[in-house]
């Protein structure tokens, strides 16, 4: 876990270099100065940090990550209902 640092009145946290390499944000060991980053507040103390890949960002609800979460929730709810009806 990292510490939140103060920078000109805002909170500052870093993205680990190995994550940036995995996502091809760092190329040849260099981080380009013109990389745009979007920060969105999702909920209390929960934020999404996204880096566009050559264009605009889609709505957060259309991302693979959110769709996986919704699908998992639906599966869990469906299996809970099915499990309770089998016990009756």
N, C-alpha and C positions, 0 to 999 in steps of 0.2 A: 504494500500500500504506500502511496506517496503522500507527501505533505502538501497542503494547499498553501501557495505563497502569494504574497501581496505584490501587485505590479500596477502602479498608478491607480490604486483604488479598486482594481479588479482582482479576482482570484485567478491564479495561474497554476496550471498543472501541465506536465509534459506527456507526450505519447511516446512510449518506449520505441527505440530505434528498430528493434527487430519486428515490431508490428508494421511500422512504416515500410520496411524492406519487403515484408510479405505482401503488402498491397501495392508495391511498385511506386510508392511515393518518393522513396529515396532511390536514386539511380546512380550507379557507379560510386556509391558512398557519399553522394552529395544530395542535400535537400535544397530544392530550388526556392528562391526567395518569393516567387509569385504564387505560391500555393494558397488557394482560398480554403477556408474552413468554416463550416456552418455549425453553430452551437444552438441546440433547441432544448428548452426546458420541457421535460416530459411529465414530471410530477415533483412532489416535494423531495428535494435532494437527489433528483434523478435527471440526468442530462444525456442527450445524444450528440455526439460529435461526428460530423460527416465531412468527407473530402470529396468534392465532385470529381468525376472521372471524364473530363473532356466535355462538360456541358452542365445543364441545370440539374438540380436534385429533384427527384420525384417526391411526391407527398410521402411522408414517413409511413403512413398506413399502407402504402403500396410496396414497401421494401420486403425482401425475402425474410429478413429477421422477424419482422412483425407478423408476416403471414405464417411463419413457423410457430410463433407463440400462440396465435389464434387457433391454428390447427391443433396444436397440442392441448389447448384448453377445451376445444370441442370434443376431442377424443376422450379426454379425462371425464368430462361431463357425461358423455354418451356411455362410457363403460361404467360409471357410477350408477346411472339409471338402469342399465341392463343388469348389473349385479344385484340391485335392490329388487328388480322385478323377478329375478330367478329365485330369490330367497322367499318370495311370497307363496 
